[in-house]
Amino acid sequence: MRTIAVIQARMTSTRLPGKVLMAVLGRPMLGYQVERVARARRLDGIVIATTGNPSDDPVAAFAGEAGVPVFRGSEVDVLGRVAGAAAALDATHVVRLTGDCPLSDPEIVDRVVARLTEGSPAVDFVTNGIPRSWPIGVDAEAMTMAALRAADADAVDAYDREHVTPYLYRNPERFRLANLPAPSDLSGHRWTLDEPADFELIRRILEALYPRNPTFGWRDVLALVEAHPEWRAVNRGVAQKTRLYEAEAMRGFQSTTKYEVSGE
């Protein structure tokens, strides 16, 4: 068994170009994410999946400097890019992460992987994002390589190709689904990086926590923002992009509630 985390990252974000390499305390966002994800005990490796566009040469250069493998593929066919990156590292199980989540949490990654690889009954796909109960920005999805290959081979919808996993959770009759709920509803917190206001909040969090505790976890972030309730207003007006097929996804997971595991 070989479990690989694939981090999707590119420079050409429409709302905040270059966000994955924006720096706090002299370190790029992607650097924080790689460091944090690397602490996950159930991973055998990390690969950064970027595009072949010249605009993403800085992402590839960062990967080389950080000693992280990089896979370059299509900008629009992200499903194919992620599948190619996982195959390049001989993955049997895959964790999908996006490069706009510098506060990715290794504990959550480990728990998602554990549910996929050791949970009973067996499943093909695990997410902590449907239904959403964790803060936006600590999202993690894990799937078998067989399921990822099947999606890559059979998905034709442009949305499925761009967003990687909708084909899996829209086909619960084919793929066994599980979710990992948070211990309480934390979905009102936004710790992701899409707009300048998000960067401002993440900057505050990193500057407050990283110098004294570089291995801080999601509980530390939660305690910090609850101690500074005014911080939540910093990016409160940032809208999360609507996920298509949300109703279909919910129906799929509702039909497999027996696969759910405790948030503790």
C-alpha positions in Angstrom: 0.0 0.0 0.0 1.3 3.4 -1.0 -0.6 6.6 0.0 0.3 9.8 -1.8 -1.0 13.3 -1.2 -1.6 15.2 -4.4 -1.6 19.0 -3.9 -3.2 20.9 -6.9 -1.5 24.3 -7.3 -1.3 26.9 -10.0 -0.5 30.6 -10.3 -3.5 31.8 -12.4 -6.2 32.1 -9.8 -9.0 34.4 -11.1 -9.6 36.0 -7.7 -6.1 36.1 -6.3 -3.4 35.4 -8.9 -0.2 34.0 -7.5 -1.8 33.2 -4.2 -0.1 29.9 -3.6 3.3 31.6 -3.5 2.3 34.7 -1.5 4.5 35.0 1.5 4.1 35.4 5.3 7.1 35.5 7.5 9.2 35.1 4.4 7.6 31.8 3.5 5.1 31.0 0.7 1.7 29.7 1.4 2.5 26.5 -0.5 5.5 26.0 1.8 3.4 26.1 4.9 1.0 23.6 3.3 3.7 21.1 2.3 5.3 21.3 5.7 2.1 20.6 7.4 0.9 17.8 5.2 4.3 16.2 5.4 3.6 15.6 9.1 0.8 13.2 8.4 1.9 9.8 9.5 -0.2 7.8 7.1 1.3 9.3 3.9 4.2 7.8 1.9 4.8 10.9 -0.2 3.6 14.2 -1.6 3.5 15.5 -5.2 2.5 18.9 -6.4 0.3 18.8 -9.5 0.6 22.0 -11.5 0.0 22.8 -15.1 2.4 22.8 -18.1 1.9 26.5 -18.6 4.9 28.8 -18.4 3.0 30.8 -15.8 3.3 27.9 -13.4 7.1 27.6 -13.8 7.4 29.3 -10.3 5.3 26.5 -8.8 7.6 23.9 -10.3 10.6 25.8 -9.2 9.3 26.0 -5.6 8.7 22.2 -5.7 12.3 21.6 -6.8 13.7 23.9 -4.1 11.5 22.1 -1.5 12.5 18.7 -2.7 8.9 17.7 -3.5 8.1 15.9 -6.8 6.1 17.9 -9.3 3.8 16.7 -12.0 2.8 19.0 -14.8 -0.4 18.5 -16.8 -3.5 20.1 -18.2 -4.9 23.3 -16.7 -8.5 22.5 -17.4 -8.5 18.7 -17.0 -7.6 18.7 -13.4 -8.9 15.1 -12.9 -6.4 13.9 -15.5 -3.7 15.9 -13.9 -4.3 14.5 -10.4 -4.6 11.0 -11.7 -1.3 11.4 -13.6 0.5 12.8 -10.6 -0.7 9.9 -8.4 0.2 7.3 -11.0 3.7 8.9 -11.4 4.3 8.1 -7.7 2.8 4.6 -7.9 0.0 5.4 -5.5 -2.5 2.8 -4.4 -4.4 5.4 -2.3 -4.6 9.1 -3.0 -5.3 12.2 -0.8 -6.5 15.1 -2.9 -5.7 18.6 -1.5 -5.9 22.1 -3.1 -3.0 24.6 -2.9 -5.2 27.3 -1.4 -5.3 25.6 2.0 -2.1 26.6 3.8 -3.6 25.5 7.1 -4.2 21.9 6.0 -4.1 19.7 9.1 -2.1 16.5 9.2 -4.4 15.0 11.9 -7.4 15.4 9.6 -5.4 13.9 6.7 -4.5 10.9 8.8 -8.1 10.4 9.9 -9.4 10.5 6.4 -6.7 8.0 5.2 -7.4 5.7 8.2 -11.1 5.6 7.3 -10.3 4.7 3.7 -7.6 2.1 4.4 -8.6 0.6 7.7 -12.3 1.4 8.3 -15.1 -1.1 8.1 -17.1 -1.6 5.9 -14.6 -0.9 3.1 -15.1 2.3 1.1 -13.7 3.8 -2.1 -13.9 7.5 -1.3 -13.8 9.6 2.0 -14.4 13.3 2.4 -14.6 15.7 5.3 -16.4 18.2 3.1 -19.8 16.7 2.3 -21.8 17.6 4.2 -19.6 20.5 5.3 -18.9 20.6 9.1 -15.2 21.4 9.2 -13.8 24.9 8.6 -13.4 25.8 4.9 -9.6 25.4 4.3 -9.0 22.0 6.1 -10.7 20.0 3.4 -9.3 16.6 2.6 -10.5 13.8 0.3 -9.1 10.3 0.0 -9.8 7.6 -2.6 -8.4 4.4 -3.8 -6.3 4.6 -7.0 -8.8 2.2 -8.6 -11.6 4.7 -8.0 -9.5 7.6 -9.3 -8.6 5.7 -12.4 -12.2 4.8 -13.0 -13.2 8.5 -12.7 -10.4 9.6 -15.0 -11.5 6.9 -17.6 -15.2 7.5 -17.5 -15.9 11.1 -16.5 -16.9 13.3 -19.5 -18.7 16.2 -17.8 -16.5 19.4 -17.9 -17.3 20.1 -14.2 -16.2 16.5 -13.2 -13.0 16.9 -15.1 -12.2 20.3 -13.5 -13.2 19.4 -9.9 -11.8 15.9 -9.7 -14.1 14.1 -7.3 -17.7 15.0 -8.2 -17.9 11.9 -10.5 -17.2 9.7 -7.5 -19.8 11.2 -5.1 -22.4 11.5 -7.9 -22.3 7.8 -8.5 -22.9 6.1 -5.1 -24.2 3.0 -6.8 -20.7 2.5 -8.2 -18.5 3.9 -5.5 -18.8 3.4 -1.7 -18.8 6.7 0.0 -17.9 7.9 3.6 -17.7 11.2 5.3 -15.7 12.4 8.3 -17.7 14.9 10.3 -16.2 17.4 12.6 -16.9 17.0 16.4 -19.2 20.0 16.1 -20.4 22.3 13.3 -17.4 24.5 12.5 -18.5 25.2 8.9 -18.9 28.9 9.6 -15.1 29.3 9.8 -13.2 30.3 6.6 -9.5 29.5 6.6 -8.9 29.1 2.9 -7.2 31.5 0.4 -9.3 32.9 -2.4 -9.2 36.7 -2.0 -7.1 39.4 -0.3 -9.3 39.3 2.8 -8.6 35.6 3.2 -4.9 36.3 3.0 -5.2 38.9 5.7 -6.8 36.4 8.1 -4.3 33.7 7.3 -1.5 36.2 7.8 -2.7 37.0 11.2 -3.1 33.3 12.1 0.4 32.4 10.9 2.1 35.4 12.5 0.4 34.6 15.8 1.0 30.8 15.9 3.9 29.8 13.7 6.8 31.5 15.5 6.0 29.9 18.9 4.4 26.6 17.7 5.2 25.7 14.1 3.3 22.4 14.5 0.1 24.0 15.5 -3.1 22.2 14.6 -6.7 23.1 13.8 -7.7 23.3 17.5 -5.0 25.9 18.0 -6.4 27.9 15.1 -9.9 27.6 16.4 -8.9 28.8 19.9 -7.0 31.7 18.4 -9.9 33.0 16.2 -12.4 32.4 19.1 -10.1 34.5 21.3 -10.2 37.2 18.6 -13.8 37.2 17.4 -13.3 40.4 15.4 -10.9 38.5 13.1 -13.8 36.4 11.7 -15.2 39.7 10.2 -12.0 40.1 8.1 -13.1 37.7 5.4 -16.8 37.2 6.3 -17.9 38.9 3.1 -15.9 36.4 0.9 -18.3 34.1 -0.9 -17.4 30.5 -1.3 -17.9 29.2 -4.9 -21.1 27.2 -5.3 -20.5 23.5 -5.7 -22.7 22.1 -8.4 -24.5 18.8 -7.9 -24.6 19.5 -4.1 -28.1 18.0 -3.9 -27.0 14.9 -5.7 -24.0 14.6 -3.5 -26.1 14.8 -0.4 -28.4 12.1 -1.6 -25.5 9.9 -2.3 -24.0 10.3 1.2 -27.4 10.0 2.9 -27.8 6.6 1.2 -24.5 5.5 2.8 -24.8 6.9 6.3 -23.7 3.6 7.7 -20.2 4.4 6.5 -20.0 7.6 8.6 -17.4 7.6 11.4 -17.3 9.7 14.5 -15.7 13.1 14.5 -13.7 12.1 17.6 
